[in-house]
Amino acid sequence: MKARFGKSAKFVQGLLIGLAGAGVAISLFSLGWLDTWELRTWDWRTAIMAEPGIATDDIRMILLDQNSLDWAKEENGLTWPWPREIYAAIISYCQRSGAKSLVFDVLFTEPSAYGAGDDANFGDAISEFGKFAGSVFVGHSGSETTWPDNIAPALNIIGIDEWLTRTEEISFPRAVMPIPEVSEQAAVLCNVRVNPDPDGVYRRIPPFSVFDNRPMPSAGLGAYLAANPGADARIAPGKFTVNRVTIPIDKDGNAVLRYRGPSGTHKAYSAASVLQSEIRILNGEEPTIRDKYAFRDKYVFFGFSAPGLYDLRPAPVGGVYTGVEIHATMLDNFLSDDFMRLPSIWITFTFILLLSLLSAISASILSNIWGGLSVSAVFLSVPLLISFGGYAAGFWLPLIAQETGVAVSISLSLMLNYATEGRQKRFIKNAFRQYLSPAVIDQLMQHPERLKLGGERRNISIFFSDIQGFTAISERLEPEKLTEILNEYLSEMTDIIHEESGTVDKYEGDAIIAFWNAPHDVPDHAVRAVRAALRCQEKLAEMRPELRKHIHADMQMRIGINTGYAVVGNLGSRTRFDYTMLGDAVNLAARLEGINKQFGSYTMISQSTMELTGDEFAVRELARVVVVGRKEPVTVYEPMFKDEYENKKDVLEKFSEGLDMFYKGRFSDAQRVFADIRDADPPGAAYENKCQLLEGSPTEDWQGVWVMTTK
């Protein structure tokens, strides 16, 4: 009887706690306070479950990538923007190849800089193909306020007037229209405006927008309409139907996209390969694209992927996704008839309530440590299973709201048990100590999106260091002693980097690679990177006398630092990846570390780094160099603490005088200046030798640039 009463009390306790947990979760969900986390977990689900659909292979991409820009410039002398006859050639190739339709995600709003004939040829190509969809940008600014005459007709949607009384989100008063050669010849005009979610990620798209009370399809739907004119379209609350395909839409007219995979999932060809193929066909030669059916009966999208053309967007499947691929995904969903759907609010509330009640009752009844662990493991996993099952069925079932209900319910149950049972107190204390001790785990808990494969473009300061003559040092020591010395050195240097808020990327033997301003923001990252480098040099100087006893030589370290944009994130495979960085800015930092030996210097920074440090450090300009793998020169500097600069001021000013003469091509004068300081200043000695070489072999069109021939 007593036991039955105890279980009954626990049941009632759990019931009340479950209702409270559900109430908290539903309130937070209704107020939108869980939206940020929900969006992140949705991206996680999408990245895991994205896969090609039945219509993915019906779509082709033509991307104007960086290689295409380089090819056009190097082979044809074409600078950006291209003449429109180039685009006409792309249209002709698509027509020749039997493309079902062609969408240009490009706004042609101004007459061609190459003359009216250029626009006329472009318009003729559009007219001849006939299945071309042009781009319009609707919004709250633009030159057009009314639907122009003599252009492609608007989309006719039955029920649009009644539906528009419920929302104004997709109605816009102005539009940026293309030139007449495009607007008057295109089969369809499409709106290419897509707004991201509040966190900047593109998950939704309106199938159409309204300008001057006339519906205009999005580019994805426009591709279909260009190939299938006269489509029947209807709209009602929650759904938009075109030719019997129903697109589920929310109250604002947006459809949730089902992404097929990362950028590149839809088969893509570079603009250069298409142009080369068209040229070769016209010359009676074999085309570059060997598959003659590559575009046959395919919906083709043309857009930009070159980083400098600014059409890269964050998407749930990765940090870098082209805008035109978003429109292609919309068409893919339409052709496959599998857009994601949002469940009714009552279904969401029902899941929250049931899970909160069950988890709270279970946690209240199973009040020992193992019972609490089991309940937590099971019920915190159930929302995951439900949300992934919902995704597979085509529904966006809110995960965080369910997890919040479960977490609040279990937490309240455990807290009550903690207040009444000492063993629960020990359990909670030990569990939270496990989760919260490591700083890195704390960072990942605050930013769970960093646990997925992918990267983001960030402005970072990059640090490369290397021990001078390490191979010779390693040959003189036993492996055990070498390991001991190397571990001590790396530990001291790493401590300094961490103290300056840096992130160690990796160790490569004796080399240290680090960066600042990722994963967390470090506003003064350039200053901290340089200060870390100078502190590392000071620390090594302190260690040098003791190290000399073992290696019988002075250990010296070369450091290169550059600041610039790079892709930073978890890069690798889906099962094994590292938090690291990629990009030209990274390569330059590595080159600067290596070319220290050309000047006899030990710390070198780029101009971009120097400019961000302000007057924090004293610097001397070392050179204008062209490093291996780059064509453009970069000015490099040697940083130092201000007291060091004062101690060497006379020598440094003498060096600056010689460098000015060197830049002006006065090699004999510069050589004499550098000779005076060669014994006190290794860079001065390097320049004396360089001046001797240049004096004997004068260079035409001298620009003062020192070209590096080795890494």
N, C-alpha and C positions, 0 to 999 in steps of 0.2 A: 504493500500500500504506500509505504514511504518512498520506495523507488519509483513507483508509478507517478506519484505526486512530483518528485524531482524532475522526471522526464517531461511531465506536462508543463511544469514551470519553465523548463529550458525551451520547450516548444513555443510557449507564449512569448518568452523573452526574444527568441529568434524571430518570431512573427513580427513583433513590434520593431525590432531592429531592422528587419528586412524592409518594412514599410518606410522607415526613416531613410534607409539607404537608397531606396527607389525614389523617394521624394527629393533627396539631394541630387541624384543623377538626372532626374527629369527636369528639375529646376535649372540646373547648370546647362543641360542640353537646350532647353527652351530659350534661355537667355543668350545662347550662342557662345558661352564661355569655354566650351570644349571644342569649338570648331578648329582651332589651330592644330591641336593634337589629332583630331579626327582626319584632317586633310593629310597630315604626315603619314598616318597609318594607312590611309587609302593609297597613297603613293607606294608604300611598302607592299601592300597587297597587289597593286597593279604591276609593279616591277617583278614580283614573283610569278604571277599567273598570266601575264601577257603572252599571247601566242597568236600566230597568223590565223586568219579566218578563211572562210570559203571563197571570199572575193579578194583576198590580199594579192593574189597573182594577177588579178584583172587590172591592176594599177601599176603605172610606171612613172618614175621621176626623172626629170632632166634637171640637173643641179649645176648652177653656175658656181663652181667651186674655185678655190685658190689656184689650182692647177690650170683651170680654163683661163683665168685672168692672166696667169704667167705665160701660157701658150700664146694667147692673143697678142700680148705685148712683145714677146720675144720673136715669134714667127711672122707676125703680121703688122707689127708696129702699132697696134691698137691700144689706146689708153682708155681708161674708164671715164665717162660712160661710153659704151659701144654704139656705133651707128646702128640704126634699126634694120638695115638690110641684113645684119647678122641674125636678128630675130626672125626675119622673113625666111631666111634659109632654114632655121629650125622648124618653122611652120611647114615649109615645103617638104622637109624630110618626114615629118609626122604624117602629112597627107600621103606622101609616096609610100610610106610604110603601112598605111591602112589603119591609122589610129582611130579609135571610136570618137574621141573628142580631145580637145587640148585646152587646158586652163593656164593662163599666164598670171602668176601671183606677183605681178609687177605693175606699178602705177605709171602710166605714160601720160603725165599731166601737162607737159610742155612740148612745144614743137621741137623737132630734132635739131641739134646744133649743126647737123650736116646738110641742112636744107630741106625744102618742101618735098623734093623728089624722094628723099629718104623716107619720109612719112608716107608718101603716096605708094611706094613699093611695099612698105609694111602693110598698109591697108589693103592693097591688091592681094597679098598673100593670105590675109585673114579672110577676105571675101571669097577667094578661090577655094579655100579649105572648107569654109562654111560652118564647121563645128567648133568654132573658137569661142571661148568664154573670156571676156575681158574683166579687168579689176576696177572697182570703185571703192572709195573709202568714205563711209558715211560717219557723221559725228555732229559736233556742235560748232565746227568751223569748216570753212570751205567756200568756194566761189558760187556753187549752185544752190539755189533754194527751191527750184521747181524742176520737175522731170523734163529734160530737154526733148525737143521734137526730133523725129527722124532717127531715133536710136532703138535698140532692142526693146521689145515690149516688157512690161513688168510681169511678175508672176501673178497669175490669177488664183486666189485662194478663197474658196467658199467658206463663209463664216468669219472672215477676217475682221469685219467692222465690229461685230459683237465681241469678239475676243479682245480687240484692242481697248475696249472700255475697261478691261480688267488690269491692264498693264501699260506702262509707258516706257519700259526698259529697252525695248528694241525699236522705238520710234525716234528718228533723228531729223532735225530741221535743216541740216546742210549736208552737202556731199562734194567730194573732190572727184570730178569726172575725168575720164581720159580724153585725149584729143579726138576730134571727129573721125579721123581715119580708123580709130579703134571702136569708138562708141557706135558709129553708124554701120560698121561692117560685122561686128561681133554678133553671134547668134544669141548670146546671153551676156548680161552684165551682172557681175557678182560683187557682193560686199566682202572685202578681205579683212575687215576689222574684226578682231577677236579680243575680248577682254579676259585677263587672267582672274583667278580667284584672289581674295585679299592678300594672300601670301606670295603673289606673283607667279604662281604655277598655273599652266593652262590645262584645265580638266574638263571644261564645258565649252560648248559652242552653240550659238543660235543658228538653227537651220536657215533662217531668213531674218532680214531686218527691214524696217519700213522707212522710206524716204518720200516725202510729199504724198503721204497716204497711199503709197504703192509699195507692195512687198518686193524685195530684192533677195534672191537666194544667196546663201554663202557660197564660197568657191567650191566646196565639196559637192554640194547639191547642184551647183551650176554646171559642173562637169557632166553630171547625169542629164540635166535638162538640155545641154547643147547637143547631146547625142539622141535625146528622146524629146523632141519639141511637142508642145501641146499637152503636157502632162496634167492629169487631174489632181488638184490639191485641195485639201479640206483641213480645217482646224477646229478643235473643240478643247475645252479645259483638259489639260494633261496629255494631249496627243495632237500630232500634226501628221497627216496622211498624204502621201504622194504616190499615185498609181498603186494603191493597196499596200504600200509599205508604211507602217505606222512608226513614227519617231516619238518616243515618250519625251515630253518637255515639262519643265517645272513652271511655276507661276510667272517667272520672268521670261519664259520662252526659250530657255537654254536646254540643250540635250547633253547628257553626261557621256563622254567618249569612252569607248572600250579600246584602249591602246593595244596595238598588236606586238609591240616590242620596242627595243631601243631604236634610236635614229639609224636608218639604213635598212629597216625591216622590209619596206617596200623597195623593190629592185630599182636601183638608180643608175643613170648614165651621166657622165659629165657633159656639160655643154660643148666642151672641146671635141669629145668623141663624136657627138652628133654632127657638129659642123664639119669635122674632117670627113665623116662618112658622106655627107651631102656633096662636098667638094669633089671627093673621089668618084662618086657616082656620076656627077656631071662631066667628069673627065674620062669616063669609061673605065674606071679602075675599081678594084675590089674595095668595098667600104671598110672603114675601121671597125664598125660594129658588124661582126660576121653573122650574127643570128638575124636572118631576114624577117623572122616573125617576132622580133623583140617587141614591136609596138603594134602588131596586128590585132585589131579588135580590143585594144587596151585604152583605158582612160589615162591620159598623160597630163602630168602636172609639171610646169616649169617654175622654178624659183631659185632663190639664192642660198648657198651654204658657205660661201667664203666669209670668214670672220669679219673682214673689213666692211661687208655690205650690211651688217647689222640686222640680220633676220634670224638670229639664233634665240630660241626661247627655252625656258625651263619647263619640263614636262614631268609627269609622274614616273616615267620610265628612264629619266636621266636629266642631268643638268644642262645638256646641250642638245637641242632639238630644233630643227628648222621650222619656220612658220608654215611653209608650204606643206610639210609633212602632217601638220595638224589638220589642214584641209583635206589631205589625202586620207587621213584616218577617218574623218567624218564620212567621206564617200564610201570607204571600206565598210563602216558600220551600216550605212544605208543599204548597200548592195547585199550585205550579209543579213540584214534585218536583225541586228543584235546589239543595239544601243543598250547601255546600262540604264536601269530604272531605279527610281527612288521609291521606297515603300511608303505606305500611308503612315501618318504620325501615330495612329493607334496600334499598328503592328510593332513599331519601335517601342512604344510605351509598354506593350504587353511583354516583350522580351525582357526589358529592363526590370519590370515588376517580378516576373517569374524567377529570373536569375537571382535577384536581390533576396527574395524570400527564401529560396532553396539554399543559397549559400549561407545566409544568416542563421537559419534553423540548423543546418549541418554543423556550422562552426560553434553554435551554442551547445549542441548536444555532445559533439566530439571535442571536449574541452582540454584534452591533454595535448602535449607537444606534438606528438606524431599525428594526432587527429587534426590539429590546426594546420600542420604542414600539408597533410593530404587534402584537406578541404581547399586550401589556398591553391595547391597545384591543379586540382581538378577544375574548380570553378573559375579560376583566372584563365584556364585554357579553353573553357566552353565558349566564351564570346569569340575567341579566335576561330574556333571550328565553325561557329555559326556565321561569322562574317566571311570566312573563306568559302563556306558552302553557299552563302548568298551571292558571292561574286560569281561562282561557277554557274549559278542559276540566273545570273544577269541582274542582281539587285545590289545596291549600295546599302547594306545594313550597317548602321552606325556601330562601330566597335568600341570607341572610347566611352560612349554613354553606358553601354553594357558593362564594360570593365569598371567604370566609375561606380555603378550601382553595386557590383560584386565587391570591389575593393573597399568601398565605404561600409558595406554591410559586414564583411569579414573583419575589417579594422575595428568597427564598433563592438563586435562580438568579442574579439580578442582583448580589447581594452577593458571590457566589463569583466571578462575572465581574469585579466591581469589584476584588477582591483580586488578580486575575491579569492584568487588562487595563486600562490607564490610560484608554482611551476610555470604558469603562463608568463609571469613577469620575467623569469629567466629566459624563456623561449624568445620573447619579443626583444629583449636586450641583446641576446646573441645574434638573432637574425638581422637586426638593424646594423649591428656592428659589422657584420659581413658585407652588407650592401653598401655602406657609406664610407668605409675606411679609405679605399684607394681613390686618389684624386682623379685618375683617368676614368674610373667607373662613374664617378660623379659627373664628369663632363659628358659622358655618353648617355647618362640618364637624363641630363638636361637637353641633349640634342640627339635623340634616337635616329634621326634621319642620316646621321653619319655612319651608322652601322651597315648601310646598304652600299652595294657596288655603284660607283659613280663619282663624278668630280664636279667642282665648281670653279669658275674663273675668279681669281683673287689677286690683288696687288700685294706682293710679298717681298720681303728682303731675304736673299738666299746666300748661304754661307758655305763655302767649300774650304777645307783645310787639308794639308798634307805635310808629312815630315820629310824634310830635305834629306836625301841620301838614305832612306830607310832600308833599301835593299842591302847596302853595304853594312849598315848597323846590324841587320838581322843575320848576316853571314858571320859576324864576329861573336855572336852570343849563342849559348845553348837555348833550345826551344823553351825550357821552363823559365829561364831568366828573361828571355825576350817577352814571353807572355806576361810575366810579373810587371816588367817595366811598362809594357804597352797598356795593360789594364790600369795601372796607376795614372799614366798620362791621360788616357781617355776619360777616366773618372773625374780628374781635376777639370779638364776642359768642359766636360758635359755638365758638371755642377755649375760652372759659370754661365753656360748657355741657358740652363734652366732658371738660374737666378735672374737672368735678363728676359725671361718669359719666352724663350725660344723653344721650338719643337725640333728634336733630333730626328731626322729622317732615317738615317742609317749610318752604320760604320762599314767602310770597305777597307779592311786591313788597318792601316794606320790613319786612313782618311776619315774625316768627320763631315757629314753633310747635314745641314740644319736649315731651318727657315723660321721666319717671324710673320705674324698676322694670320695664322691658321693653326689649329681649327678655331681658336677663339680670337677675337679682335684685339690687336695691339696697335693703337693709333700711332705711337712713335716707333714703329717697327724698325725703321732705318737707323735711328739713333741707337736703339738697343742692340741691333746687330753689330754696328761698328764698335760700340762700347764693349760688347762681348769679345770681339776680336782683339781689341787692345788689352783687355784684361787677361785674355788667354796668353797673349805674348808676354805680359808681365809675369804671369804665373809660371810659364815655362822658363823664364829667366831665373826665377827663384829656385826652380827644380834643377837647373842646368848643372851647378857644381856637383850635386849628388849623382846625377846621371852620368857625368863625365867619368866618375870612378868606375862605372861599369862598361860604358861604351867607348871610353878613351877618345872621345870627340865631343864637340859641342852640338847638342841637338837643336836644330832650328826648324821652325814651322812656317809654311807659306799659307796665306789665307787670301781668298778672293771673295768679294761681296758685290752682288748686283741687286737692284730693285726693279721689279717690273711685274707684268701680269703673267700668271701661269695657271694651269689647271691643277688644282689641289684636291685630293680626296682619296677614297679607297679605290685603288686601281689594281687590277689583277683578274683572276677568274672568279666565278661565282662561289667557289669553295675555299679559295685562299687568296687574300689580298692584303696589301699594305697601304697605310696612309702615307702618301708620297706626293711628288709634284712632277709635272712635265711642262715643257715649253722652251721657247727660244731664250727667255730670260734666265732659265736654269742653266742652259748650255753656256751662256755668256759668263755666268758666275764661275763655272768650272774652268773656262778658258782663262779668266783673270787670275785664278789661283796658279795655273800652270805658267803663265808668262811672267810671274814674279821673277823667275830665275833669269829671264832675259835682262832684267834691270838690276838684279842683286837686291831687290826689295823683298819684304816679307809680308806686308799687308797692302792689298790693292783694292780700291773700290771704284765703281763706275760713276759716271756723272749723275745718273738718275738717283743713285744712293746719296751722293754728296749733296745734291740740291735739297734733299729732304732732311738733312742733319742740321741745316741752318748754321749757326755759329757755335754749335756744341763742341766741335773739335777743330783743331788746326789741321789744315791739309796743304799738301803741295801737289801741283799738277805734275804728273810724271810723263805723260805722252798722249799723243793721238795715235791709236793703234787700230789696225784691221786684224781681227783674230781669224783663225782658221774656221771656215764654214760661214763667214759673214762677209758681205760686200761693203757695208757702210762702216766708216771709222767710228770709234767711240773714244771719248776722252776719259783717261783713268787718273786716279789720284792716290796718294799715300796719306792716310790719316794718322794723326798722332794726338796725344794729350797736349794741352797748351804749354805745360811746363817743359815738355820735351822739345817742343818747337822753339821755345826761348833759348834753351841750351844749345840748339843747333842753328840758331837763326842766321848767323853769318854764312855758314855753308849753304843753307837752304836758299838764301837770297842770291848767292853766287850761282847756284844751280838754276834758279829761275831766270837769271840774266842769260845764261848760256842757252837755256831752252828757247827763249825768245829768238835768239840768233839762229838756232837750229830750225825753228819754224820758218824763218825768213830765208833759209837756204844759205846763210853765211857760215859755212861749215868750218872754214879756217879759224875765224874769230871764235866760234863756239868751241872748237877743239882746244884752243888756248885757255878759255875760261874753265872748261871741264878738267883740263890737266891740272889746274891749281887745286882742285878739290878731290881728285881721284882717290887719293889715299884715305881721305876722311869720309867719302861718300860713294858707296858702290854704284848707285845709279849714275853718278857723274863719270865714273870709270867706264860704265857701259856706253854712255853717250860719247866719250872720247874715242872709243874704238869705232863706234858707228860713224862718227864724223870723218875718221880716217878713210873708211870704206867709201863713203859718199863723195869725199873730196877727190878720190881717185877715179870714181865712176859717176860723174854728175848725172843727175836725173832731170829729164825734161818735165815741164809742168809740175814742179815740186809743190806739194800741198802740205808738207810737214808731217806726213803720216808714216808711221813705222809699221810695216807690214810683217806680221808674224807668219812664219812658214812652218812652225811646229806647234803642237798643242801644249 
